Amino acid sequence: MAAPNSFGLHRSRLTAALVSAIAFSVAGAAGAQEAAAAQGAAASPTDIDAVTVTGSRIKRIGFVTPSPVVGISSEEIRSTGAVTIADLMTTLPQLSATYTMGNSTRSIGTAGLGLLDLRGMGTTRTLVLVNGRRHVGGLSGSTAVDINTIPVELIERVEVITGGASAVYGADAVAGVVNFIMKKKFDGYELRAQTGDASEGDFSRSFFSFTGGNEFAGGRGSVVYSAEYSKQDRFGRNDRQIGRENLVSMPNPNFNPKLPPSQDNPQRVLMGPGGNSSISFGGTFNAGGKRYQFNPDGTFRPTRYDGPRDGANTCVNCDFVDLNSVADLQPGFDRYSVNTLVNFDINENHKFFFEGKYTKTESDFLAQPSYDQPFRIRRDNAYISPQLAALMDANGLNSLTDRDKMLQVSRFNVDAGRRGENVERTTQRYVAGLEGYLTENWTYEVSANYGKTEIDRRNLNNRINDRWQAGMDVVRDGAGNLVCRTTLDPNAINPNTGVRYLDLSRQGCVPFSVFGDGAVSRQAADWMNYDARNRTQLTQKVFSASVANSALFELPAGGVGFAGGVEWRKETSQENTDPLAAQGLTFLNAIPSRKGEYSVKEIFAETTIPLLADLPGVQRLSMDLAGRYSDYSTVGETKTWNIGLDWAINDSFRVRASLAQAVRAPNIGELFNPQTQNFATIYDPCETRAGRRNSVNTAADPALRARNCAALGLPANFQNEYGGNYPGVSGGNPDLDVEEARSFSYGFVWQPEFIQGFGLSVDYWRVNLKDAIGAVTAEQLATRCVDSPGGVGNGFCSMIKRAPAGGYVDPQGRTFPAGSIYNWTALNENLARSRRAGVDIEADYRFEMFGGQASLRFVGTRLISSREWAFQEFPNEYREYLNYVSDPRWRASLNANYKIGNWRASWDMRYIDGNLRVEPWSYQSNPGQVSPIRNASYTYHNLQVGYKVPNTGLDLYIGADNLFDKDPPVSYFGELATNSNYDTIGRYVYAGATYKF
């Protein structure tokens, strides 16, 4: 029997109009209404085709689902001039800017990654799909998808749904789903080229694409193919004025201690130019209670302090180093992508489909060089001048064996080469399957999905520490030549580690000076540095089979829909790290190789049940039910479910609600990563200086913290003088269990008949996550240790090690002052809890104006709660991040479009509400600790104007992002997950052309 036209093989023009309208609609309903009107008459449900929308496998009329769906269309994407999709997605109010191109360099191996973080609940809790199917991960040990591998030109639309999707799509959909729906048909050929430049500095982006499509086999088959290339330059922080301001937080010289701290009487203020005086490009050392630094010619002088100082390390109007002066705002990024989609009608009831993709990306960036705090120089070093020798002798720094009585130099080794990364990723993904009709009403889909990501990472200028230390340990041989000590004495002791120099340091040792910027020769740098090579491979295999029936049987209110199926999936990850680095012999973290895999078998089903229809106040009331059973090879059995209600009161007003339970199984890295060296930023909770972050006076109970700090042996006026990142140990845990989340949403859709073309939706949403997987941060461990009412004999204190009286020198030669933290341990556990709640508002209005077509679209999120419990066993001990810089109360966008004749224009405004620069609980404790303590509200303006040349197929456009060149808040550079909502490039102007033939 021939199939009815509701299947995709024979969809009507109306269906195509509906699909294209979803991104402009309010959860799809407004677009459906307008599309129907465009056909010239109001369509009844029997007149239009059912289609599938994200969040359900059942085909529905008019995209009616109980969960709100927010969309972006291909037209909207083009109107932004985006050349990669990730940074555009993070501007959506529903998505946090956890991974942008600018901040992707903050962790090892993540440069260039585009990972999505829905509701700020973590990239591992956002499920990314392509055409409703899973995609291989882009990061070692994780299933998080690198969406920078998704071709911009082939995207038909993007749909975002919060919560309620785990029962339909499986694990990882804790916060929700982002589904990229690709174009299945394309007629003809299209070329597109675009280039642009920032108004400040030397930064540009370019893009080129070719897209084609045609039918074959007499129209039974169609193929779409696309090739893309995009490129952006590396952009240094010093290339912008904001990167050269050198502002530091200092004690306010005008602070009045007789008055309470406030923004009118702050304890600390930003001052400049200033920075860190404990280290320098040429080297800094202490002798006789004074600090000195080396000049470029190798001589030395007392460190200049013409302005105020803050402790031993920070000063203004002095000899300082801006440690971030060598950082990048943006990495260099190249992307090559080839994609194809094939559909072939075997007959009128069965269709074959295929998706193929190959993407290669290459990211590169430069960052800080290696640094030492400190290294040690013996008195007989051949580069020591008579003046330096005299100073060393006068201050007892003349020992050849006692490490505490040698010259100790802190140095920022720019002349030895800046470190950085070059990361090359290749992603392949292939999907093949069949879909069609089993009977008149039963549809089916069977597919196989294979994906592979290969990552080749080079850590540039990775220093072999022992060679660095051997090369600077210089003496003269019998002929008076400068040689390495280990060249003359194979058993020489390294004064930094206290053990014999390694064999690799005695072979071809190149002697060099470290006294002064530029002292390290190129030959020496080449001998001690190398590019560490790391290779990773991830694979994903998925087999899925499902059936569906939009009208399984009839009830008085309508047909019952059903969908169900099975799925098998296997994930693998293997990372082979550089052998020298894995042994801890280099400046890079000591990261051993790691691997793991898991598989999961699943069965799922969902149904939509019409409860009431055609009654007063109830045009239609339906219930959705969904469930999924999963069996993991790692954590065993899990169950998820979803309940939804959709109540259409009349043609204009609809109410919806959903309640769902989701799970996330631990990923490969969380389970199987070995315990390895890591580094953390820690604001010491025992710090006593006023206004310092996390200091004693910011505690909820300062007296309790002070007592516990004293119990650790710290003085009452303890000041932490360690200036670097803190080494520790982190790693996986094979005993982890699943995370569980409960999500709830309710809202309404209003499409008033008296305002044609207008639609409004308002939805409240909440996600509660328990048994969250993660490691307690080193700072949390240190803080919990000294905030415990039971004293310091707790488990948190056992994970923190502090230097004894006299200080501590670790095996790598790092010196830690007395009382400072020198090591920590934090492993993955199911111990945390999270909560997010808010309201999404979307409004869309389409109308005629001055002979053209205009549209306005508003999308906004009002955040109500963003809570984190580090330990769920203590329900009253949580941190509320609402109104922090990462979690502003409001994020919103307003898009205005106008088309008349061959001209078009779009104006986008992106709003970020005012927020706090410090954590809210810290602000409540001391609102005057620093100024400024708040960021003002921000609105960014983006503009594009285009013209379609008649009868040529040529389309020209020009645009500008951040049109009014708004700088980010002071001292924000977008390098962190917390401050990446703000643009750091400045005004960016681009132009492009599209030619279709």
NUVO-994145 format. One line per field, with one value per residue (C-alpha): residue number from 1; residue in one letter; x, y, z. Coordinates in steps of 0.25 Angstrom, whole numbers. Example, Ala and Ser with C-alpha at 12.3 -4.5 7.8 and 13.67 -1.06 7.14 Angstrom:
2
drenke: [1 2]
seti: [A S]
c1: [49 55]
c2: [-18 -4]
c3: [31 29]
//
This chain:
997
drenke: [1 2 3 4 5 6 7 8 9 10 11 12 13 14 15 16 17 18 19 20 21 22 23 24 25 26 27 28 29 30 31 32 33 34 35 36 37 38 39 40 41 42 43 44 45 46 47 48 49 50 51 52 53 54 55 56 57 58 59 60 61 62 63 64 65 66 67 68 69 70 71 72 73 74 75 76 77 78 79 80 81 82 83 84 85 86 87 88 89 90 91 92 93 94 95 96 97 98 99 100 101 102 103 104 105 106 107 108 109 110 111 112 113 114 115 116 117 118 119 120 121 122 123 124 125 126 127 128 129 130 131 132 133 134 135 136 137 138 139 140 141 142 143 144 145 146 147 148 149 150 151 152 153 154 155 156 157 158 159 160 161 162 163 164 165 166 167 168 169 170 171 172 173 174 175 176 177 178 179 180 181 182 183 184 185 186 187 188 189 190 191 192 193 194 195 196 197 198 199 200 201 202 203 204 205 206 207 208 209 210 211 212 213 214 215 216 217 218 219 220 221 222 223 224 225 226 227 228 229 230 231 232 233 234 235 236 237 238 239 240 241 242 243 244 245 246 247 248 249 250 251 252 253 254 255 256 257 258 259 260 261 262 263 264 265 266 267 268 269 270 271 272 273 274 275 276 277 278 279 280 281 282 283 284 285 286 287 288 289 290 291 292 293 294 295 296 297 298 299 300 301 302 303 304 305 306 307 308 309 310 311 312 313 314 315 316 317 318 319 320 321 322 323 324 325 326 327 328 329 330 331 332 333 334 335 336 337 338 339 340 341 342 343 344 345 346 347 348 349 350 351 352 353 354 355 356 357 358 359 360 361 362 363 364 365 366 367 368 369 370 371 372 373 374 375 376 377 378 379 380 381 382 383 384 385 386 387 388 389 390 391 392 393 394 395 396 397 398 399 400 401 402 403 404 405 406 407 408 409 410 411 412 413 414 415 416 417 418 419 420 421 422 423 424 425 426 427 428 429 430 431 432 433 434 435 436 437 438 439 440 441 442 443 444 445 446 447 448 449 450 451 452 453 454 455 456 457 458 459 460 461 462 463 464 465 466 467 468 469 470 471 472 473 474 475 476 477 478 479 480 481 482 483 484 485 486 487 488 489 490 491 492 493 494 495 496 497 498 499 500 501 502 503 504 505 506 507 508 509 510 511 512 513 514 515 516 517 518 519 520 521 522 523 524 525 526 527 528 529 530 531 532 533 534 535 536 537 538 539 540 541 542 543 544 545 546 547 548 549 550 551 552 553 554 555 556 557 558 559 560 561 562 563 564 565 566 567 568 569 570 571 572 573 574 575 576 577 578 579 580 581 582 583 584 585 586 587 588 589 590 591 592 593 594 595 596 597 598 599 600 601 602 603 604 605 606 607 608 609 610 611 612 613 614 615 616 617 618 619 620 621 622 623 624 625 626 627 628 629 630 631 632 633 634 635 636 637 638 639 640 641 642 643 644 645 646 647 648 649 650 651 652 653 654 655 656 657 658 659 660 661 662 663 664 665 666 667 668 669 670 671 672 673 674 675 676 677 678 679 680 681 682 683 684 685 686 687 688 689 690 691 692 693 694 695 696 697 698 699 700 701 702 703 704 705 706 707 708 709 710 711 712 713 714 715 716 717 718 719 720 721 722 723 724 725 726 727 728 729 730 731 732 733 734 735 736 737 738 739 740 741 742 743 744 745 746 747 748 749 750 751 752 753 754 755 756 757 758 759 760 761 762 763 764 765 766 767 768 769 770 771 772 773 774 775 776 777 778 779 780 781 782 783 784 785 786 787 788 789 790 791 792 793 794 795 796 797 798 799 800 801 802 803 804 805 806 807 808 809 810 811 812 813 814 815 816 817 818 819 820 821 822 823 824 825 826 827 828 829 830 831 832 833 834 835 836 837 838 839 840 841 842 843 844 845 846 847 848 849 850 851 852 853 854 855 856 857 858 859 860 861 862 863 864 865 866 867 868 869 870 871 872 873 874 875 876 877 878 879 880 881 882 883 884 885 886 887 888 889 890 891 892 893 894 895 896 897 898 899 900 901 902 903 904 905 906 907 908 909 910 911 912 913 914 915 916 917 918 919 920 921 922 923 924 925 926 927 928 929 930 931 932 933 934 935 936 937 938 939 940 941 942 943 944 945 946 947 948 949 950 951 952 953 954 955 956 957 958 959 960 961 962 963 964 965 966 967 968 969 970 971 972 973 974 975 976 977 978 979 980 981 982 983 984 985 986 987 988 989 990 991 992 993 994 995 996 997]
seti: [M A A P N S F G L H R S R L T A A L V S A I A F S V A G A A G A Q E A A A A Q G A A A S P T D I D A V T V T G S R I K R I G F V T P S P V V G I S S E E I R S T G A V T I A D L M T T L P Q L S A T Y T M G N S T R S I G T A G L G L L D L R G M G T T R T L V L V N G R R H V G G L S G S T A V D I N T I P V E L I E R V E V I T G G A S A V Y G A D A V A G V V N F I M K K K F D G Y E L R A Q T G D A S E G D F S R S F F S F T G G N E F A G G R G S V V Y S A E Y S K Q D R F G R N D R Q I G R E N L V S M P N P N F N P K L P P S Q D N P Q R V L M G P G G N S S I S F G G T F N A G G K R Y Q F N P D G T F R P T R Y D G P R D G A N T C V N C D F V D L N S V A D L Q P G F D R Y S V N T L V N F D I N E N H K F F F E G K Y T K T E S D F L A Q P S Y D Q P F R I R R D N A Y I S P Q L A A L M D A N G L N S L T D R D K M L Q V S R F N V D A G R R G E N V E R T T Q R Y V A G L E G Y L T E N W T Y E V S A N Y G K T E I D R R N L N N R I N D R W Q A G M D V V R D G A G N L V C R T T L D P N A I N P N T G V R Y L D L S R Q G C V P F S V F G D G A V S R Q A A D W M N Y D A R N R T Q L T Q K V F S A S V A N S A L F E L P A G G V G F A G G V E W R K E T S Q E N T D P L A A Q G L T F L N A I P S R K G E Y S V K E I F A E T T I P L L A D L P G V Q R L S M D L A G R Y S D Y S T V G E T K T W N I G L D W A I N D S F R V R A S L A Q A V R A P N I G E L F N P Q T Q N F A T I Y D P C E T R A G R R N S V N T A A D P A L R A R N C A A L G L P A N F Q N E Y G G N Y P G V S G G N P D L D V E E A R S F S Y G F V W Q P E F I Q G F G L S V D Y W R V N L K D A I G A V T A E Q L A T R C V D S P G G V G N G F C S M I K R A P A G G Y V D P Q G R T F P A G S I Y N W T A L N E N L A R S R R A G V D I E A D Y R F E M F G G Q A S L R F V G T R L I S S R E W A F Q E F P N E Y R E Y L N Y V S D P R W R A S L N A N Y K I G N W R A S W D M R Y I D G N L R V E P W S Y Q S N P G Q V S P I R N A S Y T Y H N L Q V G Y K V P N T G L D L Y I G A D N L F D K D P P V S Y F G E L A T N S N Y D T I G R Y V Y A G A T Y K F]
c1: [0 5 9 2 10 13 26 39 40 28 27 18 23 16 25 37 32 29 43 49 40 44 56 48 36 32 35 31 16 17 25 15 3 10 14 0 -5 5 -2 -14 -23 -23 -19 -25 -17 -21 -15 -1 10 15 30 40 45 57 52 43 43 29 25 15 7 12 24 15 24 23 37 41 51 59 65 74 72 83 78 81 95 98 94 104 116 120 131 131 119 123 125 112 105 111 104 90 85 83 98 109 122 130 138 140 151 158 158 160 175 174 175 185 181 168 172 162 151 137 129 115 110 95 91 105 104 117 120 119 105 100 97 100 94 95 82 77 88 101 114 128 135 146 154 162 153 141 128 127 126 135 125 135 136 121 121 114 108 101 93 78 75 80 70 72 64 66 64 54 62 70 59 58 73 81 91 99 85 85 84 78 81 86 82 89 80 87 82 76 74 82 79 90 104 108 121 123 135 137 149 150 159 159 160 172 184 187 175 167 158 154 145 142 132 126 113 106 94 87 77 80 74 62 59 59 73 79 93 98 113 121 135 139 152 152 164 167 180 187 184 193 188 199 193 181 182 174 185 196 189 197 186 187 179 186 182 175 184 171 164 158 158 149 138 132 138 129 130 132 142 148 160 166 167 173 185 196 205 209 211 220 233 237 241 247 251 266 265 262 269 270 282 284 269 269 263 272 270 279 280 281 296 297 300 290 283 274 259 253 241 236 221 213 216 206 214 227 222 213 216 213 223 234 242 231 227 213 212 201 208 212 198 189 175 171 179 182 171 170 158 157 144 137 123 113 99 92 77 72 58 59 44 32 33 48 59 74 82 97 105 120 129 144 149 163 166 179 180 193 196 207 207 216 230 236 239 246 244 255 267 281 294 307 318 328 319 327 317 317 324 333 322 312 322 325 310 309 321 316 302 307 302 315 313 316 307 297 285 280 293 294 289 274 269 254 253 242 250 245 258 258 245 231 223 210 203 200 188 183 170 164 149 142 128 120 105 97 83 69 56 42 29 27 12 3 4 17 30 44 58 71 85 99 108 124 132 147 155 170 178 192 197 211 214 224 237 235 247 255 257 270 277 273 279 291 294 294 303 315 330 343 352 367 368 359 347 333 327 316 320 315 324 336 329 319 315 312 300 289 287 273 268 280 283 292 290 283 290 282 288 302 301 305 302 302 307 299 297 284 288 280 269 274 286 280 286 278 287 285 270 270 277 268 255 247 233 226 217 204 194 180 169 154 144 129 121 106 95 81 67 54 39 28 13 7 -7 -5 -20 -31 -37 -48 -38 -30 -19 -9 6 17 31 41 54 68 82 96 108 122 132 147 158 173 184 199 207 221 230 239 227 221 233 232 245 240 233 220 211 215 203 204 197 183 172 158 145 131 119 104 91 78 63 54 40 31 16 7 -7 -18 -27 -37 -41 -51 -57 -59 -45 -39 -36 -26 -20 -9 1 15 22 36 45 59 66 81 91 106 118 124 112 102 87 80 66 61 47 39 25 20 6 2 -11 -16 -27 -31 -24 -16 -12 -5 1 12 19 29 36 48 59 72 85 99 109 123 132 145 154 146 147 160 170 182 185 195 201 193 194 183 181 179 175 180 168 178 183 181 183 170 162 170 161 157 165 161 153 144 140 126 132 146 149 147 156 166 167 168 179 186 184 192 204 202 205 193 198 201 203 204 217 217 214 212 202 201 205 196 190 177 171 160 152 147 137 129 114 104 99 84 76 62 57 44 38 25 21 11 11 2 -1 -12 -21 -22 -7 -4 10 13 16 21 26 30 35 41 51 59 70 74 86 91 103 110 124 136 148 147 156 169 164 151 160 168 156 148 160 160 145 142 136 142 156 167 167 158 159 160 173 179 178 186 201 207 222 228 236 248 240 240 248 240 248 247 254 242 243 231 231 228 213 210 202 212 203 189 181 167 161 148 136 121 120 114 101 96 84 80 66 62 51 53 45 44 36 35 28 27 21 21 28 30 27 37 37 42 44 47 52 55 61 65 68 65 74 67 77 91 95 107 108 123 118 103 104 103 90 91 105 105 110 100 106 94 99 114 121 119 104 97 83 79 85 77 78 69 70 63 63 57 56 52 54 68 73 73 79 80 83 87 87 93 91 98 93 102 109 119 134 135 127 113 116 129 122 112 123 130 124 136 147 151 147 141 134 123 122 112 102 107 100 107 103 105 101 100 95 94 90 85 90 78 79 93 93 102 99 108 109 117 116 122 122 123 120 123 136 132 144 142 141 154 165 156 162 153 163 154 141 136 138 137 123 130 137 152 154 148 141 142 138 136 131 127 120 111 110 99 98]
c2: [0 14 22 35 48 50 43 51 45 53 65 77 91 94 85 92 105 100 95 108 116 109 117 130 124 124 110 107 111 125 120 109 119 129 118 113 127 128 117 126 119 113 99 88 77 67 77 78 68 63 66 62 73 72 65 54 43 44 53 64 75 89 86 84 79 80 85 99 99 110 111 118 117 117 131 136 129 136 150 149 147 135 126 116 112 111 125 129 118 123 137 130 133 118 115 119 124 112 109 120 122 132 124 110 112 111 96 87 81 89 101 103 94 99 92 95 97 98 106 106 92 87 83 68 70 76 66 70 63 64 61 55 45 45 51 46 54 64 63 52 43 51 50 66 70 80 87 95 83 85 92 106 106 92 96 97 101 98 94 96 89 89 77 66 59 48 38 41 42 36 40 53 61 65 80 78 76 84 78 82 79 79 82 70 77 87 91 97 102 113 120 129 137 146 153 163 171 176 191 190 181 171 161 156 145 139 128 121 111 103 96 88 79 71 60 47 34 42 50 38 42 55 58 71 73 84 89 100 107 117 124 133 140 138 151 155 162 173 176 184 196 188 178 189 196 188 190 183 182 190 195 208 219 227 216 221 209 217 215 202 197 201 206 220 215 202 195 192 199 197 205 205 203 191 176 166 170 156 151 158 154 156 150 155 151 155 158 164 167 175 171 172 169 167 177 172 173 164 175 176 187 189 187 200 203 217 214 206 192 181 170 164 162 173 188 200 210 200 189 179 169 167 152 153 162 149 143 142 148 138 126 124 115 108 99 90 82 73 68 60 56 46 42 31 26 11 11 20 13 12 22 20 32 34 45 47 57 60 72 76 88 93 102 109 119 124 127 129 123 114 121 118 123 120 113 113 118 113 123 117 119 125 136 142 156 161 171 160 151 161 163 148 147 159 152 137 133 126 111 101 90 96 100 110 118 119 131 128 135 136 137 139 132 139 138 123 122 124 112 109 98 94 84 77 70 62 57 47 43 34 30 20 16 13 19 17 11 -3 -1 10 16 10 17 12 16 8 14 11 22 22 34 36 48 48 59 62 72 78 85 96 99 89 90 78 83 76 81 95 94 87 97 109 102 107 106 107 95 95 103 114 110 111 97 91 86 72 72 72 64 53 51 66 69 77 88 90 75 71 58 55 61 52 45 53 66 61 59 71 81 95 105 118 130 134 148 158 157 151 144 130 127 121 109 107 108 98 88 89 91 81 80 69 61 55 47 44 35 35 26 24 13 14 5 9 4 10 10 20 22 36 30 16 16 26 32 41 53 48 38 32 34 24 22 12 6 0 6 0 10 8 19 18 28 26 36 34 45 49 39 50 59 46 44 58 62 74 87 81 74 60 53 38 31 27 19 14 9 6 1 3 -5 3 1 13 17 29 32 44 42 52 53 64 71 81 85 99 104 91 91 80 74 63 56 51 39 34 24 18 7 6 -4 1 -8 1 6 -4 -1 13 17 31 36 48 53 65 72 81 89 97 106 112 115 127 121 109 104 93 86 75 67 58 50 49 42 43 32 36 37 30 41 42 27 23 35 32 40 51 64 76 91 100 114 116 128 124 124 127 140 152 164 172 171 159 149 137 143 141 154 149 136 134 132 139 136 121 121 129 119 107 114 116 101 99 106 119 132 142 151 141 146 136 140 129 135 123 112 101 86 75 62 59 47 38 28 15 14 26 24 32 46 48 60 65 75 83 93 100 112 117 121 133 136 147 147 162 164 157 151 152 141 141 129 130 117 115 104 97 86 79 71 61 52 61 56 65 67 77 89 91 104 97 87 98 106 94 90 103 106 93 95 82 87 83 68 66 59 72 76 63 66 79 80 93 96 95 106 110 107 95 91 81 70 80 91 100 107 109 120 115 112 113 101 92 80 76 63 63 51 50 46 46 57 70 76 87 95 104 111 122 128 128 138 138 148 149 159 160 171 179 193 204 193 183 171 174 165 166 155 155 144 145 138 143 134 132 122 117 108 99 90 85 74 70 64 78 83 97 99 104 115 124 129 137 151 147 151 137 137 150 152 155 151 154 157 166 164 173 170 177 173 182 178 173 180 174 179 172 179 170 175 166 170 165 170 177 167 165 164 156 144 148 142 150 162 160 158 171 180 189 180 185 195 193 182 182 182 191 185 183 184 180 184 176 181 174 180 172 174 163 168 165 154 150 140 150 154 165 168 176 175 180 173 181 193 203 197 194 190 179 182 186 175 165 158 146 136 130 122 133 146 141 147 160 163 165 167 180 186 175 179 169 168 156 151 139 134 124 117]
c3: [0 -3 9 12 9 24 22 18 5 0 9 4 2 15 23 17 21 35 37 32 42 55 58 57 65 79 82 68 70 64 52 49 50 40 31 30 27 16 9 7 17 31 31 39 45 34 24 29 31 44 47 58 67 77 90 84 73 71 59 63 57 58 67 79 91 106 107 101 89 85 71 62 47 36 32 46 46 33 38 49 39 48 42 53 61 75 79 73 81 94 92 94 108 111 109 117 111 118 105 95 85 94 107 101 104 119 120 114 101 99 90 79 85 84 96 100 114 115 128 133 138 131 117 120 124 111 100 86 74 59 52 65 66 75 71 75 86 84 97 103 112 109 100 100 85 79 71 63 54 50 36 37 23 24 37 34 49 63 74 89 99 114 123 120 109 115 114 99 96 107 117 117 114 129 126 112 97 86 73 60 48 35 21 14 1 -7 -21 -30 -25 -16 -13 -1 3 15 22 33 42 56 58 67 66 55 55 44 41 27 22 9 5 -6 -5 -16 -17 -28 -31 -38 -42 -48 -35 -26 -20 -15 -10 -3 -2 5 7 16 20 32 38 49 53 67 75 86 99 97 83 90 99 110 110 114 125 136 147 160 173 184 198 197 203 206 213 227 237 246 235 230 217 205 191 196 206 199 205 192 179 165 163 152 145 154 155 161 166 171 158 145 131 135 149 163 176 190 198 212 213 200 186 174 159 147 136 121 121 133 144 155 163 174 170 169 178 175 179 189 191 195 202 196 182 177 175 167 160 162 154 152 142 136 135 125 115 107 107 95 94 83 78 63 57 44 40 28 26 16 17 9 11 2 2 -8 -9 -10 -13 -8 6 8 8 10 16 18 25 23 30 30 38 41 51 55 67 72 83 91 106 118 117 127 141 153 168 170 164 171 167 173 177 167 155 144 140 154 153 164 168 170 177 187 190 191 201 209 211 213 200 196 199 189 196 205 196 206 205 190 181 179 166 162 147 136 125 112 106 107 98 101 103 95 88 74 74 61 62 51 52 44 45 36 38 29 31 26 29 24 26 31 29 26 40 46 42 45 45 46 46 49 54 54 59 61 66 66 73 71 81 82 95 89 96 107 116 121 135 138 125 129 142 137 126 136 145 138 142 134 130 131 118 123 115 119 121 129 143 139 127 136 147 143 157 160 169 164 175 171 173 182 174 162 149 139 128 118 123 122 107 99 111 106 116 117 126 133 138 130 120 107 114 109 96 84 84 99 97 86 95 107 100 91 86 94 86 91 83 86 79 82 75 76 70 71 66 67 63 66 61 63 60 61 63 69 73 74 87 88 88 77 73 83 78 81 78 84 80 85 84 86 88 91 94 95 98 98 100 99 106 103 111 117 121 127 136 142 135 128 131 126 136 139 131 129 117 120 113 115 109 112 105 108 103 104 101 101 98 98 96 95 100 96 109 105 93 88 101 107 112 106 91 94 106 104 113 108 115 112 119 116 122 121 124 125 125 136 146 143 141 140 138 133 131 126 128 120 119 107 109 97 103 90 77 84 97 101 115 116 127 128 139 137 143 136 139 134 135 138 125 122 128 141 143 138 138 146 158 152 155 154 158 164 168 183 191 204 214 226 219 228 220 218 205 200 193 203 214 229 230 218 225 231 244 244 259 256 244 251 263 253 245 258 261 248 254 246 252 255 244 234 220 208 200 190 177 167 164 175 171 175 170 163 156 153 161 156 167 163 161 152 154 156 152 153 144 144 134 132 124 113 98 94 80 80 68 69 67 54 54 69 78 93 101 116 123 137 138 149 149 162 161 172 173 164 159 162 170 181 177 185 190 195 202 209 213 218 226 234 235 242 256 260 258 248 251 239 226 218 225 222 207 209 212 218 218 232 239 230 218 208 195 187 178 166 174 176 189 198 210 224 225 210 203 196 192 191 187 180 173 166 175 175 186 180 177 167 165 154 152 143 134 119 111 96 87 72 64 49 41 29 29 18 8 13 23 37 49 64 72 87 95 109 122 136 145 159 165 162 174 176 188 189 199 197 211 217 211 217 212 198 190 182 169 165 161 160 147 141 145 143 146 132 118 106 91 82 67 57 43 31 16 5 -10 -11 1 15 29 42 56 68 82 93 107 120 133 143 152 163 161 174 179 185 198 199 195 206 216 212 201 202 200 187 177 166 172 161 146 140 130 116 102 90 76 63 49 36 23 10 -5 -15 -29 -38 -48 -44 -33 -26 -11 -5 10 20 35 49 62 74 66 76 80 95 104 114 129 134 135 128 116 114 118 128 128 138 129 115 113 109 96 96 81 80 67 56 42 31 17 9 -4 -8 -22 -25 -39]
//
